[in-house]
Amino acid sequence: QQQQQQQQQQQQQAEEAESAPIQVGAEAGDVKLDFTESSSAAAFLPMGSEASSSRGSDPPTRASSSNSVSGSQRGREERISNSSAPDPNMDMLNRFLNQAVGGLVSNFARQLTTSMTDPGAYARKLITQAVQDVALTPQQQEVVWRVLECNSNWWEVAVMGKTAEGETLPWNRPVGLNMALLHYYHNQLVSERCYSAVAKTPGTPPPLSKTETLEALRFCRWAVAPYCTRGEALAPTSDEDFLAARAADVAGVDPSVIKEHELGDQSQFHDPLCPRHLIAVDEEHNEVILAVRGTSSSSDMMADLIGDPVPFVGGLAHAGIADSSQRLLQETAGKLKELLRSLDTQRQRYLVLTGHSLGAGVVELLAILLQGGNVGMEAPKVGAPSSSPARQKCKPAYTETITGVNWSIVEDEEFNDVQMKVFLYAPPPVYTSGPECENYPELRQNCETNEKARAAAARAMECSIGFAINYDIIPRTSLHNGYNLLQQARAVDLYVPWRKRDIFRLLTKNTDRAKQKMAAQVSAAICKAANGPPAPPNPYARQHPVASRMYHIWGVVGCTSAGLPDSLPLVDNEDEWIDESPVSASGDRDDNDMSFIQSAEDFVGDSDDDESAEDFVQGTDSGSTGSHSRSTRSVATELMKLSSSMPCLYKKSKHLGQWRARFGFIKDGELLFSKTPEPENATTRFPLTAGCTLITLTGDASPEEWPPTIVSLQCDEETAGSKVFRSSASLRGPIKFTFTIRNEASELLCPAEAASIDLCAPSSDARDAWVRLLVDSIRVARSQAFAMMPAKPPEEWGREALIAHGFVGDHSTLRYEAALECFLLRFDKLEEDESSTSR
């Protein structure tokens, strides 16, 4: 009955719409709007119709019937008809309004037709356009269109498998399922490589000198400084002075050394491709430091996503980051000159560039420009119109010419004695001058200019050094690697013979055995695909970081002071309960169809380091780890003894929020809590990991100097030379000496869940004593959790994009800083051992 009522209401509304005053012709033509002496109903008539040519005839509208017109209305019409002749000015206004309103109605008719054909697409278009017009500036809208164009083209080629003939290659199962299987294979691959690298080099110093390691740690803190935080939540603010003070605190310097800064996101609205940055002067080392922030806002994300390779300084560069580097040079060139002049000319002057993530990518290309790569370069236009006719039709492009980007320290005689140093942390691959450049006519025309530009790129590469942890996704993110990743998913789709329900069963079980089964099956599928006929070459240029040395840091971030596991579980290929019959989505699988599979070099045996999975299978030399393990065990035993003699702590209940006194112990790399003095009766266990644990002091001041990558100080102000810490109402315990321990989630070798625990000590001394024990336990874990591989040339770096656990978490700046602190402590330990031996 309700449906019938709704249908009747719809029919009634349709009848009323048909009898409405406005009538549109068969082709939604012009509509005549008559403002002269006529009835209100006869005013709205299609031009050229019979009804409009004869005013005496009744128009087919409900409002024109004699019954619907009142006496007063008829009297008004009679008075108007007896008036004088119409004014010519009124006729002109009448014609103008006829044309204007007729165009609006025609446009409305066309939109109505479109909305009826595809209502969802029409609604999305209206909402998107409204959001753009209200929330985005013209510059931001142009960047958005560039992002859509770049990534839609990549999606069609890499995901949909679009060929030159316009055909697409269908998937046998959803892409997400294939990527999920690939994820567990990558987990197994990364676990084997990481275990092999870390277990073989416990306590070994890095392949850097102590001076280089100290510099790398110092500039890593400068690279973190533009974020204005080390992971704590930071409320949005436009107070540049406050942000500069936070940045100085992160870098461990006085705020007065920061001479210029743009750290807030508000100014990016009108210049979305100019990254946030700061410029500082280190008088002790006679340095000017330019630190660039990584991705931290929507504008930064837009610069990341414009990944098209474009001609840049004799090669090909990431389009969005190339624009950002030129924007930054325009913004900072004047200040850099001023500060370089202020340095002591009797000593060696240095210009240091550093950045993390997107900031590292901008710094890479900025170094090329400052080394003379931009001399003679035409002033580029940010937001130049695209060659896509569809985009030009949809939205006019915003264009703006960049000026003042032709300065370099090489060509300027005043600064040609300045030595440049570049430190990159998680640098993305942004540049290449390889054979791929031959496909671009712009790079083939002026060979002499291109040779000079490539020489500038070589000089920038020589003074640059880069670091990457595990399989952090950013140093391996490019359109080229993304295409290869989808090719692996194609191999899984073709050669893994499981049905969708079997895959769902494995994914929902989430057991070690299920994960091993998926990894083994995907490994066999990829090897089978790699041994087949090669596919057409990757259509995207392979780019690399601009660094002469790339250091790969392996880290088991979930490792505790208890050490690494003795071994990894091997993959068992037997499986009795999975039906391995071929899947037939639209037909049988064709084992000979290898047209989309790349060569074996893109899939297997292409590790970023010299260690291989075979090293793990064969086992490691346990004799090389003996002395280090003994020293680690002795420290862990000492920590257990010390914690047993410590006073009780107050622990906040997660459910009731109540504070209860508990005995605390540190045993086997875990913080234990028990109601009794015996650790065997512990009811709560909290792992103290090498790279995932952070302690935050939230109570009163502490006179101690804590390592910033382990202990975070939430301070509001400086009072009498000591820091006063903020304590929120939810953390205010029975006594004010509170602190919080927080763990990020870690997977693979030493899994740990994300958790936090709120604690309170009975006194300031007791809290400091407990925090010292916790810091010592974490340092013991770090001493055996990190290893650095020998440097590799940039062309051989980052060929794999693996989506293993941690490919996002390993991008954290805290882990880079923690690893470098660990290596520096190893140098100190080595010097202590050598001095004791000499004595």
C-alpha positions in Angstrom: 0.0 0.0 0.0 2.8 2.4 0.8 4.4 1.7 -2.6 1.1 2.4 -4.3 0.7 5.6 -2.4 4.2 6.6 -3.4 3.5 5.8 -7.0 0.4 7.9 -6.9 2.3 10.8 -5.4 4.9 10.5 -8.1 2.3 10.5 -10.8 0.6 13.6 -9.3 4.0 15.4 -9.1 4.7 14.5 -12.7 1.3 15.8 -13.8 1.9 19.1 -11.9 5.4 19.4 -13.5 3.8 19.0 -17.0 1.4 21.8 -16.3 4.1 24.1 -14.9 4.5 27.6 -16.4 7.9 26.9 -17.9 7.8 24.7 -21.0 10.8 23.4 -22.8 10.8 22.4 -26.4 11.7 19.0 -27.8 15.4 20.0 -28.0 15.4 22.0 -24.8 15.5 25.1 -26.9 15.2 28.8 -25.9 12.4 29.9 -23.7 10.6 33.2 -24.2 9.9 35.2 -21.0 7.3 37.9 -21.6 7.3 40.8 -19.2 4.9 43.0 -21.1 1.1 43.2 -20.7 0.1 39.6 -20.5 -1.3 37.1 -18.1 1.2 35.5 -15.7 0.5 32.1 -17.3 0.9 33.2 -20.9 4.3 34.7 -20.1 6.2 31.4 -20.1 5.9 29.9 -23.6 8.4 28.3 -26.0 9.5 30.7 -28.7 8.1 30.0 -32.1 5.1 28.0 -30.8 1.6 28.6 -32.0 0.5 29.6 -28.6 3.0 32.3 -28.3 2.1 33.8 -31.7 -1.6 34.2 -30.7 -2.2 35.9 -27.3 -5.9 35.2 -27.6 -5.6 31.4 -27.5 -5.5 29.7 -24.2 -2.0 28.2 -23.4 -2.1 24.5 -22.4 -1.3 25.4 -18.7 -3.4 24.9 -15.6 -2.8 28.5 -14.5 -4.4 29.9 -17.8 -7.8 28.4 -17.2 -10.6 30.9 -16.5 -11.6 29.2 -13.3 -8.1 29.6 -11.8 -8.0 33.4 -12.4 -9.7 35.5 -9.7 -11.8 38.6 -10.4 -9.1 40.9 -9.0 -6.6 39.4 -11.4 -8.9 39.9 -14.4 -9.5 43.5 -13.3 -5.7 44.0 -13.1 -5.3 42.6 -16.6 -8.0 44.9 -17.9 -6.3 48.0 -16.4 -3.0 46.9 -17.9 -4.6 46.3 -21.4 -6.1 49.8 -21.4 -2.8 51.5 -20.6 -0.6 53.3 -23.0 1.7 51.6 -25.6 4.8 49.7 -24.3 8.1 51.6 -23.7 11.0 50.8 -26.1 13.3 50.5 -23.2 11.0 47.9 -21.7 11.1 45.9 -25.0 15.0 45.9 -24.9 14.9 44.7 -21.3 12.4 42.1 -22.3 14.6 40.7 -25.1 17.6 40.7 -22.8 15.8 38.7 -20.1 14.4 36.3 -22.7 17.9 35.4 -23.8 19.4 35.2 -20.3 16.7 33.1 -18.7 16.4 31.0 -21.9 20.1 30.1 -21.6 19.7 29.2 -17.9 16.7 27.0 -18.6 18.5 25.3 -21.5 21.6 24.6 -19.3 19.3 23.2 -16.6 17.6 20.9 -19.1 21.0 19.5 -20.2 22.0 19.0 -16.6 18.7 17.3 -15.9 19.2 14.9 -18.8 22.7 14.0 -17.5 21.5 13.6 -13.9 18.7 11.2 -15.1 21.2 9.2 -17.1 23.8 8.7 -14.3 22.5 10.3 -11.0 25.5 9.1 -9.0 28.1 10.5 -11.3 26.2 13.8 -11.5 25.9 14.1 -7.7 29.6 13.3 -7.3 30.5 15.9 -9.9 28.4 18.6 -8.2 29.8 17.8 -4.7 33.4 17.7 -6.0 33.1 21.0 -7.8 31.4 22.6 -4.7 34.2 21.4 -2.4 36.9 22.6 -4.9 35.3 26.1 -5.3 34.8 26.5 -1.5 37.8 24.8 0.0 40.5 25.1 -2.6 42.3 28.1 -4.0 43.0 28.2 -7.8 46.5 27.0 -7.2 45.3 24.0 -5.2 42.7 23.2 -7.8 45.4 23.1 -10.5 47.5 20.7 -8.4 44.5 18.5 -7.8 43.9 18.2 -11.5 47.5 17.3 -12.1 47.3 14.6 -9.4 44.1 13.1 -11.0 45.6 13.1 -14.4 48.9 11.4 -13.4 47.4 8.7 -11.2 44.4 7.9 -13.5 46.8 7.2 -16.3 48.9 5.0 -14.1 45.8 3.2 -12.8 44.7 2.4 -16.4 48.1 1.0 -17.4 49.2 -0.8 -14.2 46.0 -1.9 -12.6 43.6 -2.2 -15.5 46.3 -3.6 -17.9 45.4 -1.1 -20.7 47.4 -1.8 -23.8 48.4 0.5 -26.7 45.3 -0.9 -28.6 43.0 0.3 -25.8 42.2 -3.2 -24.5 42.3 -4.1 -20.8 43.4 -7.3 -19.2 40.8 -8.6 -16.7 41.6 -10.2 -13.3 40.5 -13.6 -12.3 39.9 -12.5 -8.8 39.7 -9.1 -7.0 43.0 -7.2 -7.0 42.8 -6.9 -3.2 42.9 -10.6 -2.7 46.0 -10.9 -4.8 47.7 -8.1 -3.0 46.8 -9.7 0.4 48.5 -13.0 -0.7 51.5 -10.9 -2.0 51.7 -9.2 1.4 52.3 -12.4 3.3 55.0 -13.5 0.8 56.7 -10.2 1.2 56.5 -10.6 5.0 58.3 -13.9 4.8 60.9 -12.5 2.4 61.7 -9.5 4.6 61.8 -11.6 7.7 64.5 -13.9 6.2 66.6 -11.0 4.9 66.3 -9.0 8.1 67.1 -11.9 10.4 70.1 -12.9 8.3 71.5 -9.4 8.3 71.0 -8.6 12.0 71.9 -12.0 13.4 75.3 -12.0 11.6 76.4 -8.5 12.8 75.5 -8.1 16.5 77.2 -5.1 18.0 79.2 -4.3 14.9 80.0 -0.7 14.1 78.5 0.7 10.9 80.6 1.1 7.7 80.9 4.8 8.5 83.5 6.7 10.6 82.5 8.0 14.0 82.6 11.5 12.7 80.3 10.7 9.8 77.9 8.9 12.2 77.9 11.8 14.6 77.1 14.2 11.7 74.4 11.9 10.4 72.7 11.9 13.8 73.0 15.6 14.2 71.5 16.4 10.8 68.8 13.7 11.3 67.6 15.8 14.2 67.6 18.8 12.0 65.5 16.9 9.4 63.0 16.0 12.1 62.9 19.6 13.4 60.5 21.1 10.7 57.8 18.6 11.9 57.9 20.4 15.3 57.3 17.2 17.1 58.7 13.7 17.6 55.4 11.9 17.3 53.4 13.6 20.0 50.1 15.2 18.9 50.5 18.8 17.9 47.4 21.0 17.7 47.1 23.0 14.4 48.4 26.5 14.9 49.5 29.5 12.8 51.9 30.9 15.5 55.2 30.7 13.7 57.2 31.7 16.8 55.7 28.8 18.7 56.4 26.3 15.9 60.0 27.6 15.7 60.5 27.1 19.4 59.2 23.5 19.1 61.5 22.9 16.1 64.5 24.2 18.1 63.6 21.9 20.9 63.5 18.9 18.6 66.9 19.8 17.1 68.3 20.4 20.6 69.4 24.0 19.9 68.5 27.5 21.1 65.6 29.0 19.1 67.8 32.0 18.2 69.8 29.9 15.7 66.8 29.6 13.5 66.9 32.6 11.3 64.0 32.0 8.9 61.1 29.6 8.9 57.8 28.7 7.3 56.4 25.9 9.4 52.7 26.5 9.4 50.4 25.0 6.8 48.2 28.1 6.2 50.6 29.7 3.7 50.5 26.6 1.5 46.9 27.5 0.5 48.3 29.9 -2.1 51.5 28.1 -2.8 50.7 24.4 -2.4 54.0 23.1 -3.9 56.3 25.1 -1.7 57.3 22.8 1.2 57.6 23.8 4.9 61.2 24.5 5.9 63.6 26.4 8.2 67.0 28.0 7.8 69.5 28.0 10.8 73.1 29.0 11.4 75.5 26.8 13.4 78.4 29.2 14.3 80.4 26.4 15.9 80.6 24.4 12.7 80.4 27.5 10.4 77.3 26.1 8.7 74.1 27.3 7.2 71.4 24.6 7.5 68.3 24.3 5.3 65.9 21.6 6.7 62.8 20.7 4.7 59.8 19.0 6.2 58.3 15.8 4.8 54.7 14.9 4.1 52.6 16.4 6.8 49.7 18.2 5.1 47.3 17.7 2.1 49.4 20.0 0.0 52.5 17.9 0.7 50.5 14.8 -0.3 49.6 16.5 -3.6 53.3 17.1 -4.4 54.0 13.4 -3.7 51.3 12.2 -6.0 52.3 14.2 -9.1 54.8 11.5 -10.1 55.1 12.0 -13.9 58.7 12.0 -15.1 59.4 15.4 -16.6 62.6 16.9 -18.2 64.8 18.4 -15.5 68.5 19.4 -15.6 69.5 17.0 -18.4 67.4 14.1 -17.1 64.0 13.1 -15.9 62.6 14.0 -12.5 59.5 13.6 -10.4 57.2 16.3 -11.6 55.7 17.4 -8.2 59.0 17.3 -6.3 60.8 19.2 -9.2 58.3 22.0 -8.9 58.7 22.0 -5.1 62.5 22.3 -5.3 62.2 25.3 -7.7 59.6 26.9 -5.5 61.9 26.5 -2.5 64.9 27.9 -4.2 62.9 31.0 -5.2 61.7 31.3 -1.6 65.1 30.9 0.1 67.8 32.1 -2.3 68.0 35.6 -0.8 68.2 34.4 2.8 70.8 31.8 2.0 73.0 34.4 0.4 72.6 36.7 3.4 73.5 34.0 5.9 76.4 32.6 3.9 77.9 36.1 3.9 77.6 36.2 7.7 79.8 33.1 8.1 83.4 33.3 9.1 85.3 33.5 5.8 88.6 32.6 7.5 87.2 29.1 8.0 85.6 26.6 5.6 82.0 27.6 5.0 79.3 24.9 4.6 75.8 24.8 3.2 74.0 21.8 4.6 70.7 20.5 3.1 68.8 17.9 4.9 65.3 16.4 4.9 63.1 13.4 5.5 60.7 11.7 3.1 59.3 14.4 0.8 61.8 16.8 2.3 64.6 14.6 1.3 63.3 14.4 -2.3 63.1 18.2 -2.5 66.6 18.5 -1.1 67.9 16.0 -3.7 66.8 18.2 -6.7 67.6 21.4 -4.9 71.2 20.3 -4.5 71.4 19.8 -8.3 70.1 23.3 -8.8 72.5 24.8 -6.3 75.4 23.0 -8.0 74.8 24.8 -11.3 72.0 22.7 -12.8 69.7 25.6 -13.2 72.0 28.0 -15.0 70.4 28.9 -18.3 67.2 27.1 -17.3 64.0 28.8 -18.5 61.8 30.0 -15.8 59.3 27.2 -15.4 55.5 27.6 -15.1 53.9 25.9 -12.2 50.5 24.6 -13.3 51.1 24.8 -17.0 48.2 23.5 -19.1 48.1 19.8 -19.6 48.1 18.2 -23.0 45.0 16.3 -22.1 42.0 17.7 -24.0 39.6 16.3 -21.4 41.3 18.2 -18.6 41.5 21.4 -20.6 37.8 21.2 -21.3 36.9 20.4 -17.7 39.0 23.1 -15.9 41.0 26.1 -17.0 44.6 25.7 -15.8 46.2 28.1 -13.4 49.7 29.1 -14.5 52.4 31.1 -12.7 55.9 31.7 -13.8 58.7 31.0 -11.2 61.4 33.7 -11.1 64.7 33.9 -9.3 65.7 30.2 -9.6 68.9 30.7 -11.6 71.2 31.2 -8.6 73.8 28.6 -7.7 76.9 28.5 -5.4 79.0 27.2 -8.2 78.4 30.0 -10.7 78.4 32.8 -8.0 82.1 33.8 -7.4 81.2 35.1 -3.9 80.2 31.6 -2.8 82.2 29.2 -5.0 84.3 28.4 -1.9 81.3 27.1 0.0 81.2 23.4 0.4 77.8 21.7 0.3 76.8 18.6 2.3 73.5 16.8 1.8 72.0 14.3 4.3 68.9 12.4 3.1 66.7 10.2 5.3 64.2 7.9 3.5 64.9 9.7 0.1 62.4 8.9 -2.7 63.7 8.0 -6.1 63.3 11.3 -8.0 65.9 11.6 -10.8 67.5 9.7 -13.7 69.8 10.6 -16.6 69.9 7.1 -18.0 68.8 5.7 -21.4 65.2 6.5 -20.7 65.9 10.1 -21.4 66.5 9.3 -25.1 62.7 9.1 -25.5 62.3 12.8 -24.8 63.0 15.2 -27.7 63.7 18.1 -25.3 66.7 16.2 -23.9 68.1 15.3 -27.3 68.2 18.8 -28.8 70.7 20.7 -26.8 73.5 18.2 -26.0 76.0 20.8 -24.7 73.5 22.2 -22.1 72.4 18.7 -21.1 76.1 17.7 -20.5 76.6 20.7 -18.2 73.4 19.9 -16.4 74.4 16.3 -15.8 77.7 17.4 -14.5 75.9 19.5 -11.9 73.8 16.4 -11.0 77.1 14.4 -10.6 78.5 17.1 -8.3 75.3 17.1 -6.2 75.4 13.3 -6.0 79.0 13.3 -4.7 78.2 15.5 -1.7 75.1 13.5 -0.8 74.6 10.6 1.5 71.3 8.7 2.1 69.8 6.2 4.6 66.8 3.9 4.5 65.5 1.4 7.1 64.3 -2.0 6.2 61.8 -1.8 3.4 60.5 1.6 4.1 58.2 2.2 1.2 59.1 5.8 0.4 62.7 5.2 -0.8 61.2 2.7 -3.2 58.0 4.5 -4.3 57.9 5.4 -8.0 55.6 4.7 -10.9 58.2 2.2 -12.2 58.2 0.1 -9.0 54.5 0.4 -8.6 54.0 -1.1 -12.1 56.3 -4.0 -11.2 54.4 -4.6 -7.9 51.2 -4.9 -9.9 52.9 -7.3 -12.3 53.7 -9.6 -9.3 50.0 -9.4 -8.4 49.2 -10.5 -12.0 51.4 -13.5 -11.5 49.6 -14.3 -8.3 46.3 -13.9 -10.0 47.3 -16.4 -12.8 49.3 -19.0 -11.0 47.9 -19.4 -7.5 45.2 -22.0 -8.1 43.1 -21.3 -5.1 39.5 -20.2 -5.1 38.3 -17.1 -3.4 36.7 -18.9 -0.5 40.0 -20.8 0.2 41.9 -17.5 0.3 39.3 -16.0 2.7 39.7 -19.0 4.9 43.4 -18.6 5.1 43.2 -14.8 5.7 40.6 -15.2 8.5 42.6 -18.0 10.3 45.6 -15.6 10.7 47.9 -18.3 12.1 51.6 -18.8 11.4 50.9 -22.0 9.4 48.4 -20.2 7.2 50.8 -17.3 6.6 53.5 -19.8 5.6 51.2 -21.6 3.2 50.3 -18.4 1.5 53.9 -17.2 1.3 55.1 -20.6 -0.2 52.3 -20.6 -2.8 53.0 -17.1 -3.9 56.7 -17.7 -4.1 56.1 -20.7 -6.4 53.7 -18.6 -8.6 56.2 -15.7 -9.0 59.0 -18.1 -9.9 56.9 -19.8 -12.5 55.8 -16.5 -14.0 59.4 -15.2 -14.1 60.7 -18.2 -16.0 58.2 -17.6 -18.8 58.4 -15.3 -21.9 59.2 -11.7 -21.0 56.6 -9.0 -21.3 56.9 -5.6 -23.0 59.2 -3.3 -21.0 58.0 -1.3 -18.1 56.6 2.0 -19.6 57.8 4.1 -16.7 61.4 5.4 -16.3 63.4 3.9 -13.4 64.5 6.7 -11.1 66.9 6.7 -8.2 68.0 8.8 -5.2 70.5 11.6 -5.9 73.2 10.3 -3.5 76.6 8.8 -4.0 76.2 6.4 -1.1 72.9 4.8 0.0 73.1 2.9 3.3 70.6 0.2 4.1 69.8 -0.1 7.8 68.3 -3.4 8.9 66.3 -3.2 12.2 64.2 -5.6 14.2 62.2 -2.8 15.9 60.2 -5.2 18.1 63.3 -6.8 19.6 63.7 -6.5 23.4 66.8 -7.0 25.6 65.9 -10.8 25.5 67.4 -10.8 22.0 66.3 -12.2 18.6 64.6 -15.6 18.3 66.9 -18.6 17.9 65.5 -19.3 14.4 62.7 -18.6 12.1 60.0 -21.2 11.2 60.6 -22.8 7.8 57.9 -22.9 5.3 56.0 -26.2 5.0 54.7 -26.8 1.5 52.3 -29.6 2.4 48.7 -28.7 2.6 46.0 -31.3 2.6 42.8 -29.3 3.2 43.1 -26.6 0.5 41.5 -27.5 -2.8 44.2 -26.6 -5.4 42.0 -27.1 -8.5 42.3 -24.4 -11.1 40.1 -21.4 -10.7 37.9 -20.5 -13.6 36.4 -17.1 -13.4 35.5 -16.8 -17.0 37.3 -19.9 -18.3 40.3 -22.1 -17.7 43.7 -20.6 -16.9 46.0 -20.4 -19.9 49.5 -21.3 -18.7 51.0 -20.1 -21.9 49.6 -16.5 -21.5 52.7 -14.7 -20.1 52.3 -11.5 -22.0 52.1 -9.3 -18.9 54.9 -10.9 -16.8 58.2 -9.1 -16.5 61.5 -10.8 -16.6 62.8 -12.7 -13.6 65.2 -9.9 -12.7 62.2 -7.7 -11.7 60.8 -10.4 -9.4 63.5 -12.6 -7.7 67.1 -12.2 -6.8 66.9 -8.4 -6.8 67.5 -7.7 -3.2 68.6 -4.3 -2.0 71.5 -5.8 -0.1 74.1 -8.5 -0.7 72.4 -10.9 1.8 70.0 -13.5 0.3 67.3 -15.8 1.6 69.7 -18.8 1.1 72.0 -17.3 3.8 69.1 -17.7 6.3 68.2 -21.3 5.2 71.8 -22.4 5.5 72.0 -20.9 9.1 74.3 -18.4 10.6 77.5 -18.7 12.5 76.5 -18.9 16.2 80.1 -18.6 17.3 80.3 -15.0 16.1 77.5 -13.9 18.5 78.8 -15.5 21.7 80.6 -12.7 23.4 77.9 -10.2 22.6 75.1 -12.5 23.9 77.0 -13.0 27.1 77.4 -9.3 27.7 73.7 -8.8 26.9 72.6 -11.5 29.3 74.7 -10.0 32.1 73.1 -6.5 31.6 69.7 -8.1 31.6 70.4 -9.9 34.9 71.6 -6.6 36.4 68.4 -4.9 35.3 66.4 -7.6 37.0 68.2 -7.2 40.3 67.9 -3.4 40.2 64.2 -3.4 39.4 63.5 -5.9 42.3 64.9 -3.4 44.8 62.9 -0.4 43.4 59.9 1.1 45.1 56.4 0.2 44.0 54.7 2.0 41.2 51.1 3.2 40.8 49.5 1.7 37.7 46.3 3.1 36.2 43.6 0.6 35.4 42.5 0.6 31.8 38.9 -0.2 32.6 38.1 1.7 35.8 40.8 4.4 35.5 41.8 3.8 39.1 45.4 3.9 40.4 46.7 0.8 42.2 50.0 0.1 43.8 52.0 -2.7 42.1 55.4 -4.3 42.3 57.4 -3.7 39.1 60.1 -5.8 37.5 62.2 -5.8 34.3 62.8 -9.3 33.1 63.6 -10.7 29.7 63.0 -7.3 28.1 59.5 -6.9 29.6 58.1 -4.6 32.3 56.2 -6.9 34.7 53.6 -5.9 37.3 52.5 -8.1 40.2 50.5 -7.8 43.3 53.2 -9.7 45.2 57.0 -9.2 45.4 57.5 -12.4 43.2 57.8 -11.7 39.4 56.4 -15.2 38.7 53.0 -13.9 39.8 53.0 -11.0 37.2 49.6 -10.2 35.8 50.7 -7.5 33.3 53.6 -7.7 30.8 54.7 -4.8 28.7 57.5 -5.3 26.2 60.3 -2.7 26.0 61.2 -2.7 22.4 64.2 -1.3 20.4 62.2 0.9 18.0 58.6 1.0 19.1 58.7 2.1 22.7 58.4 5.8 23.8 58.3 7.1 27.4 56.5 10.4 28.0 57.0 12.3 31.2 53.8 14.1 32.1 54.4 15.2 35.7 56.7 17.6 37.4 60.1 18.6 36.3 63.1 16.3 36.1 66.7 17.4 36.2 67.9 14.5 34.1 68.9 14.7 30.4 67.1 12.0 28.6 67.7 10.5 25.1 65.0 12.2 22.9 64.2 9.1 20.9 63.3 7.2 24.1 61.9 9.9 26.5 59.6 12.6 25.4 59.1 15.7 27.5 55.7 17.4 27.3 56.7 20.8 28.5 54.7 24.0 28.4 57.1 26.6 29.6 60.5 27.3 31.1 60.5 28.2 34.8 63.7 28.9 36.8 65.8 27.0 34.3 63.9 23.7 34.8 61.2 22.2 32.6 57.6 22.1 33.9 55.6 19.3 32.3 52.0 19.3 31.4 49.8 16.8 33.2 46.3 16.2 31.9 43.4 15.5 34.2 43.1 11.9 33.0 46.7 11.2 33.9 46.8 13.1 37.3 47.6 10.3 39.8 47.7 10.1 43.5 51.2 11.8 43.3 52.3 14.2 40.5 55.3 12.2 39.3 53.6 10.5 36.3 54.8 9.1 33.1 53.4 7.0 30.2 54.9 4.2 28.2 53.6 3.7 24.7 54.3 1.0 22.2 53.6 1.1 18.4 52.6 -2.1 16.8 55.3 -4.3 15.3 55.1 -7.5 13.3 57.4 -10.0 11.6 60.3 -11.2 13.7 59.3 -9.9 17.2 55.6 -9.0 17.1 54.2 -6.6 19.6 50.8 -5.1 19.9 50.1 -1.4 20.1 49.5 -0.5 23.8 50.1 2.1 26.4 50.3 2.2 30.2 50.1 5.1 32.6 52.4 5.0 35.7 53.1 7.2 38.7 56.0 7.0 41.1 56.0 8.0 44.8 58.7 10.6 44.3 60.7 12.5 41.7 63.8 10.4 42.5 61.9 7.2 42.3 60.4 8.1 38.9 63.9 9.1 37.5 65.3 5.8 38.8 62.6 3.8 37.1 63.0 5.8 33.8 66.7 5.2 33.9 66.2 1.4 34.2 63.7 1.5 31.3 66.1 3.5 29.1 68.9 1.0 29.9 66.7 -1.9 28.9 65.7 -0.2 25.6 69.3 0.6 24.8 70.3 -3.1 25.4 67.6 -4.0 23.0 68.8 -1.5 20.4 72.4 -2.8 20.7 71.4 -6.1 19.1 68.5 -4.9 16.9 70.2 -2.8 14.2 72.8 -3.4 11.5 74.0 -1.3 8.6 75.0 -2.7 5.2 77.8 -1.3 3.1 77.0 1.5 0.8 75.5 0.9 -2.6 75.5 3.2 -5.6 72.1 4.8 -6.2 71.4 3.1 -9.5 71.4 -0.3 -7.7 69.2 0.9 -4.9 65.5 0.5 -4.4 64.4 -1.8 -7.2 61.9 -3.6 -5.1 58.7 -2.2 -3.6 57.6 -4.7 -0.9 54.4 -4.3 1.0 55.5 -6.2 4.1 54.6 -5.3 7.6 56.4 -2.2 8.6 56.6 -0.7 5.2 54.8 2.3 6.7 56.0 2.1 10.3 59.6 2.0 9.3 59.2 5.4 7.8 59.0 7.0 11.2 61.7 9.5 11.9 62.2 8.1 15.4 63.5 4.8 14.0 66.1 6.6 11.9 67.2 8.6 14.8 67.2 5.6 17.1 69.3 3.5 14.7 72.0 6.2 14.4 72.1 6.7 18.2 72.7 2.9 18.5 75.6 3.0 16.0 77.1 5.9 17.9 76.9 4.1 21.2 78.7 1.1 19.5 81.6 3.4 18.7 81.8 4.5 22.3 81.6 0.9 23.5 84.4 0.0 21.1 86.6 2.8 22.4 86.0 1.8 26.0 87.0 -1.8 25.2 90.1 -0.7 23.4 91.1 1.6 26.3 90.5 -1.1 28.9 92.6 -3.6 26.9 95.5 -1.1 26.6 95.4 -0.6 30.3 
